């Protein structure tokens, strides 16, 4: 009897994961809001710049940096969504609304193992790193042929890495 009570308590302790699910969703919403505000601020800056006829130094880099930064935040928000959906499906219950949906997109959020969750999250994190890399490239000063060679090699390394990342899990 004591064993049965302990096992039931142990089994029900999985519901503590609901905290990570709730706060993961809150984190995703916050990131999507911040990224959307960043896009709005960047668009306002572009409109004001063109209406006033000004053309500040590094204008294009600032616009590109603002938009790429927002994309970065959106991708991290997607990581939070995948994390929340995955934990919920793994520890609490399958999402009935997703099963009843006739959209193919439900497979994107379907998580059936910790390895699958890790794989999906790691791919999005790699994309976040790639976006961050290209954001930094926009602000880099190039002072010669060697710097341009380093840029070309780093972009090649990123492309090769993405190619092999796309091969992972495919047969």
Steps between C-alpha positions, in 0.01 A plus 500: 500500500781742585665414170176575310463841671863586429476395135180701452665807656809445288291466183299813579818698567537527121239776512768737634601526133188714447698791648759472223220475243317810628812712537635374167183626334524831685863530388400432139227764509740755653763427234246531218377832641851641542600390149184653353566828680859494370371460143254784555774728639728414207223571249428832672871588485513421127187704424623798705842482336357507149237765579760736646746433219772409748735215438689424822827310508451123513129542416481175305692311768268634771189400304640159419614453860157592636318259271748216544489555877122467489526180294740371765243571773224334297715188461570488874124538554450199275749308716292588805182383324658171396630456853157563656311278252758224529506493878122501515467211256777298661406539864135603522285396203472509124337819377153394388439814294813423296386143431155620391646765270511411133810713437834345408672752726413290805798275422726799555393518862457126558763381748518130586836473678760710679739437210245638254448808721875548531545463124233757414621750759865458402423566133322823587783601734749447219286728282505760779879480504515533121274805506711649781812434295363686199387786722858536628639478145296808409683710759851368431762728348699341218851638457646293224502184298580279799189620685288426194657153477410437866143613426476267201640207702264563789196517270617178333535333840146608593363372168675164539375470857143574392529246220601226742243609756234452232627144447458408868203273558436440127564166339 
